[in-house]
Each structure stands twice: as C-alpha cells, then as structure tokens.
Amino acid sequence: MPADRSPGFRFKEGKLYIFNEDGVMILETWPVLRSLHKSEDRAWEEFTPTFRVVQPYRPRKAKPSPQLELNLGMIATKPPELTRAQQRRRAFREP
C-alpha cells in the first residue's frame, strides 16, 4: 500500500499496481501474463482477476491550432491530486 495508504492505481516498470483496502494487486503482461495479490497478513500469491482488464477507450485529441497557443515558458506548480479515475486512465496510458 502507498505510504498514505490510500486506494489507487499506479503504473510502474510495465506493471499495473492496484491499491485497495484489502492489500495490493499487481497485473503483469510481459513476458508472462500473471496477477499477484498481497494483503498485510499474507504473502504474495497468484490469483485470477474477477474483473475485466481492458484498455479504456480514449478519443483522439485534436491538436490545437497555433493561434490558440500561448507559450508562457516554464511555470512551477504543484500538480493537483488525481482522482482514482484519473489514476486509472494515467496507468493505462503510460507504457
């Protein structure tokens, strides 16, 4: 579970990590398709997901026309906290 112990989705080193109240799930696709689960009181064990694992549909984004662009240079800001849905979308988007 992440340090803040909050539920969520992360994508790291080609693996999808799913954090929830029950523990951590890892879905791997390469070189071998497998899924692992670990809870606080149990070791890692393989399991069969009971949910569909498919890449969500993402419509193609149209590139903005140059006249709408405004180059302000680098602006240092703290990124906003992502919702679980945003985390899931980011995890599926990142290779």
Z-matrix of the N, CA and C atoms (Angstrom, degrees):
N
C 1 1.454
C 2 1.520 1 107.95
N 3 1.344 2 119.01 1 142.49
C 4 1.454 3 119.59 2 178.24
C 5 1.526 4 110.98 3 -58.92
N 6 1.322 5 116.29 4 165.03
C 7 1.457 6 120.78 5 -177.50
C 8 1.526 7 111.92 6 -55.30
N 9 1.336 8 117.65 7 -37.01
C 10 1.466 9 119.81 8 -179.46
C 11 1.528 10 111.96 9 -82.52
N 12 1.332 11 116.63 10 -3.14
C 13 1.467 12 124.16 11 176.99
C 14 1.532 13 112.32 12 58.24
N 15 1.324 14 117.67 13 28.04
C 16 1.455 15 120.09 14 179.28
C 17 1.519 16 110.31 15 -94.10
N 18 1.327 17 117.40 16 145.21
C 19 1.467 18 120.31 17 176.97
C 20 1.519 19 110.60 18 -62.80
N 21 1.317 20 116.67 19 150.65
C 22 1.450 21 119.09 20 177.72
C 23 1.514 22 112.91 21 169.95
N 24 1.321 23 115.20 22 -175.66
C 25 1.454 24 123.71 23 -178.17
C 26 1.518 25 108.85 24 -125.29
N 27 1.312 26 116.22 25 138.36
C 28 1.460 27 121.34 26 175.20
C 29 1.522 28 107.73 27 -137.91
N 30 1.335 29 116.72 28 150.01
C 31 1.453 30 121.75 29 176.33
C 32 1.510 31 106.48 30 -122.84
N 33 1.342 32 116.60 31 122.53
C 34 1.455 33 120.56 32 -176.43
C 35 1.518 34 109.44 33 -148.06
N 36 1.330 35 115.83 34 130.59
C 37 1.466 36 122.67 35 175.82
C 38 1.531 37 112.09 36 52.25
N 39 1.332 38 116.31 37 42.11
C 40 1.456 39 120.82 38 176.85
C 41 1.517 40 115.21 39 76.72
N 42 1.321 41 117.62 40 12.15
C 43 1.471 42 121.45 41 -178.90
C 44 1.525 43 109.27 42 -123.24
N 45 1.326 44 115.82 43 142.65
C 46 1.454 45 121.78 44 175.31
C 47 1.523 46 108.02 45 -96.29
N 48 1.319 47 116.78 46 120.86
C 49 1.460 48 122.91 47 177.98
C 50 1.522 49 108.26 48 -102.89
N 51 1.316 50 116.46 49 131.21
C 52 1.458 51 121.79 50 178.13
C 53 1.523 52 107.27 51 -121.51
N 54 1.331 53 116.28 52 117.15
C 55 1.450 54 121.74 53 -179.53
C 56 1.524 55 108.39 54 -103.32
N 57 1.321 56 116.59 55 130.39
C 58 1.457 57 120.26 56 176.10
C 59 1.521 58 109.54 57 -145.58
N 60 1.310 59 117.40 58 -175.73
C 61 1.454 60 122.12 59 -176.39
C 62 1.533 61 112.03 60 -63.70
N 63 1.334 62 117.50 61 -25.50
C 64 1.460 63 121.77 62 -177.37
C 65 1.524 64 113.23 63 -84.54
N 66 1.327 65 118.16 64 -14.43
C 67 1.455 66 120.77 65 -177.91
C 68 1.515 67 111.26 66 141.67
N 69 1.332 68 115.78 67 -142.99
C 70 1.453 69 122.23 68 -176.64
C 71 1.519 70 109.52 69 -125.79
N 72 1.338 71 117.02 70 137.85
C 73 1.458 72 122.76 71 172.77
C 74 1.521 73 107.34 72 -117.52
N 75 1.331 74 116.52 73 142.29
C 76 1.458 75 122.08 74 175.63
C 77 1.516 76 107.89 75 -125.19
N 78 1.327 77 116.53 76 129.46
C 79 1.458 78 121.73 77 176.38
C 80 1.526 79 107.41 78 -113.41
N 81 1.324 80 116.27 79 122.07
C 82 1.461 81 122.54 80 179.09
C 83 1.524 82 108.33 81 -116.21
N 84 1.322 83 116.49 82 145.45
C 85 1.464 84 119.72 83 179.28
C 86 1.509 85 113.15 84 -121.84
N 87 1.339 86 116.91 85 -16.22
C 88 1.453 87 118.78 86 -176.69
C 89 1.508 88 110.08 87 -140.96
N 90 1.265 89 121.46 88 136.30
C 91 1.461 90 128.52 89 2.39
C 92 1.520 91 112.81 90 -82.84
N 93 1.344 92 116.90 91 -11.43
C 94 1.464 93 120.98 92 179.86
C 95 1.522 94 108.84 93 -126.81
N 96 1.322 95 116.93 94 133.72
C 97 1.457 96 121.51 95 176.38
C 98 1.527 97 108.37 96 -73.97
N 99 1.330 98 116.85 97 118.95
C 100 1.462 99 120.12 98 177.06
C 101 1.510 100 110.18 99 -157.89
N 102 1.327 101 115.64 100 159.48
C 103 1.457 102 122.06 101 177.79
C 104 1.525 103 108.13 102 -132.47
N 105 1.313 104 114.90 103 137.23
C 106 1.464 105 122.23 104 -177.87
C 107 1.515 106 109.34 105 -124.24
N 108 1.329 107 115.40 106 150.41
C 109 1.466 108 121.38 107 177.99
C 110 1.516 109 108.48 108 -135.65
N 111 1.331 110 115.84 109 142.19
C 112 1.459 111 121.15 110 176.60
C 113 1.517 112 107.80 111 -142.48
N 114 1.326 113 115.20 112 133.66
C 115 1.463 114 120.07 113 172.98
C 116 1.525 115 107.05 114 -116.83
N 117 1.324 116 116.48 115 173.59
C 118 1.464 117 120.09 116 -175.75
C 119 1.518 118 112.62 117 -60.31
N 120 1.312 119 118.21 118 -34.33
C 121 1.464 120 120.61 119 -175.95
C 122 1.530 121 113.59 120 -101.44
N 123 1.339 122 118.46 121 5.75
C 124 1.463 123 120.79 122 -178.74
C 125 1.521 124 110.40 123 -132.39
N 126 1.326 125 115.40 124 156.63
C 127 1.462 126 121.56 125 177.26
C 128 1.527 127 109.31 126 -83.10
N 129 1.339 128 116.99 127 172.57
C 130 1.463 129 121.72 128 177.32
C 131 1.522 130 109.32 129 -61.16
N 132 1.334 131 116.08 130 134.45
C 133 1.461 132 120.76 131 174.59
C 134 1.518 133 109.09 132 -144.28
N 135 1.342 134 115.18 133 148.23
C 136 1.463 135 119.42 134 178.98
C 137 1.521 136 109.46 135 -74.32
N 138 1.333 137 116.42 136 151.75
C 139 1.464 138 121.38 137 177.48
C 140 1.521 139 108.55 138 -150.71
N 141 1.320 140 115.50 139 164.49
C 142 1.459 141 121.69 140 175.53
C 143 1.520 142 107.80 141 -103.09
N 144 1.336 143 117.40 142 119.72
C 145 1.467 144 119.26 143 -178.95
C 146 1.526 145 111.25 144 -59.88
N 147 1.320 146 115.45 145 142.32
C 148 1.465 147 120.86 146 177.10
C 149 1.522 148 109.91 147 -103.05
N 150 1.322 149 116.48 148 18.86
C 151 1.453 150 121.99 149 178.51
C 152 1.511 151 108.20 150 -131.64
N 153 1.325 152 115.98 151 155.61
C 154 1.463 153 120.76 152 179.70
C 155 1.514 154 109.94 153 -73.64
N 156 1.299 155 116.12 154 136.51
C 157 1.454 156 121.33 155 177.80
C 158 1.522 157 107.10 156 -116.26
N 159 1.333 158 115.37 157 93.88
C 160 1.460 159 120.99 158 179.64
C 161 1.519 160 108.09 159 -134.86
N 162 1.296 161 116.23 160 153.32
C 163 1.462 162 120.53 161 176.96
C 164 1.520 163 108.50 162 -74.58
N 165 1.328 164 117.68 163 126.15
C 166 1.461 165 119.14 164 -179.15
C 167 1.529 166 111.16 165 -66.16
N 168 1.295 167 115.95 166 154.60
C 169 1.456 168 121.75 167 178.98
C 170 1.517 169 108.90 168 -71.38
N 171 1.322 170 115.46 169 131.58
C 172 1.459 171 120.89 170 175.65
C 173 1.513 172 108.54 171 -126.18
N 174 1.327 173 118.32 172 116.48
C 175 1.470 174 118.64 173 177.80
C 176 1.523 175 109.57 174 -68.08
N 177 1.325 176 115.72 175 149.97
C 178 1.468 177 120.31 176 177.80
C 179 1.519 178 108.88 177 -68.89
N 180 1.306 179 114.39 178 136.25
C 181 1.460 180 119.05 179 178.66
C 182 1.522 181 108.62 180 -90.01
N 183 1.304 182 114.69 181 133.68
C 184 1.464 183 119.35 182 177.64
C 185 1.520 184 108.33 183 -75.57
N 186 1.318 185 116.32 184 137.63
C 187 1.459 186 121.03 185 178.10
C 188 1.531 187 108.38 186 -73.41
N 189 1.336 188 117.76 187 130.64
C 190 1.458 189 119.29 188 -179.13
C 191 1.522 190 111.00 189 -65.58
N 192 1.301 191 115.13 190 150.89
C 193 1.464 192 118.73 191 178.12
C 194 1.525 193 108.96 192 -71.33
N 195 1.347 194 118.38 193 151.35
C 196 1.464 195 120.92 194 -177.27
C 197 1.523 196 113.91 195 -57.92
N 198 1.313 197 118.28 196 -29.92
C 199 1.452 198 118.95 197 -177.59
C 200 1.526 199 112.23 198 -70.61
N 201 1.333 200 118.32 199 -15.74
C 202 1.459 201 120.95 200 177.96
C 203 1.525 202 112.34 201 -90.97
N 204 1.329 203 118.62 202 -8.17
C 205 1.453 204 122.28 203 -177.64
C 206 1.522 205 110.30 204 -83.44
N 207 1.317 206 114.85 205 143.64
C 208 1.445 207 121.52 206 177.15
C 209 1.513 208 107.17 207 -137.74
N 210 1.320 209 118.07 208 107.99
C 211 1.452 210 122.51 209 -177.23
C 212 1.518 211 109.25 210 -84.59
N 213 1.332 212 116.03 211 106.91
C 214 1.456 213 121.29 212 178.97
C 215 1.524 214 111.99 213 -99.66
N 216 1.329 215 117.15 214 3.16
C 217 1.453 216 120.15 215 -177.18
C 218 1.515 217 110.54 216 77.25
N 219 1.308 218 115.67 217 -164.52
C 220 1.466 219 120.69 218 -178.36
C 221 1.529 220 109.88 219 -78.30
N 222 1.317 221 115.89 220 131.20
C 223 1.455 222 121.89 221 176.37
C 224 1.522 223 106.36 222 -122.21
N 225 1.317 224 117.30 223 117.73
C 226 1.463 225 121.32 224 -178.76
C 227 1.524 226 108.99 225 -81.14
N 228 1.309 227 115.84 226 116.71
C 229 1.464 228 121.18 227 176.98
C 230 1.513 229 108.65 228 -140.61
N 231 1.300 230 116.62 229 157.89
C 232 1.451 231 121.68 230 174.93
C 233 1.524 232 107.30 231 -86.02
N 234 1.354 233 117.91 232 128.44
C 235 1.461 234 118.36 233 -179.38
C 236 1.534 235 110.88 234 -65.73
N 237 1.322 236 117.13 235 144.44
C 238 1.464 237 119.91 236 179.76
C 239 1.531 238 110.28 237 -68.84
N 240 1.327 239 116.15 238 155.58
C 241 1.461 240 121.33 239 175.85
C 242 1.531 241 108.29 240 -65.43
N 243 1.319 242 116.34 241 135.62
C 244 1.462 243 120.54 242 -178.96
C 245 1.517 244 110.78 243 -88.53
N 246 1.326 245 116.28 244 141.73
C 247 1.460 246 120.41 245 173.32
C 248 1.523 247 108.34 246 -73.52
N 249 1.318 248 117.84 247 167.70
C 250 1.469 249 120.46 248 178.41
C 251 1.518 250 110.70 249 -61.59
N 252 1.333 251 117.43 250 -38.35
C 253 1.469 252 120.55 251 178.85
C 254 1.524 253 110.26 252 -64.62
N 255 1.329 254 117.34 253 -40.81
C 256 1.464 255 120.37 254 178.30
C 257 1.525 256 110.64 255 -66.56
N 258 1.330 257 118.00 256 -38.87
C 259 1.463 258 121.25 257 176.81
C 260 1.521 259 110.67 258 -61.65
N 261 1.336 260 116.17 259 -43.05
C 262 1.465 261 120.89 260 -179.53
C 263 1.527 262 110.29 261 -63.38
N 264 1.340 263 117.11 262 -45.39
C 265 1.466 264 120.23 263 178.54
C 266 1.520 265 110.92 264 -62.07
N 267 1.326 266 117.64 265 -43.80
C 268 1.467 267 120.29 266 179.18
C 269 1.526 268 110.66 267 -62.84
N 270 1.305 269 118.40 268 -41.95
C 271 1.459 270 121.36 269 -179.71
C 272 1.528 271 111.11 270 -61.68
N 273 1.335 272 118.18 271 -39.07
C 274 1.464 273 120.63 272 179.19
C 275 1.516 274 111.54 273 -74.37
N 276 1.338 275 118.47 274 -30.06
C 277 1.457 276 121.56 275 -179.10
C 278 1.515 277 112.22 276 -74.10
N 279 1.346 278 117.67 277 -37.12
C 280 1.463 279 120.67 278 -173.53
C 281 1.521 280 110.77 279 -79.06
N 282 1.341 281 116.48 280 132.52
C 283 1.467 282 119.47 281 179.43
C 284 1.504 283 112.55 282 -74.18
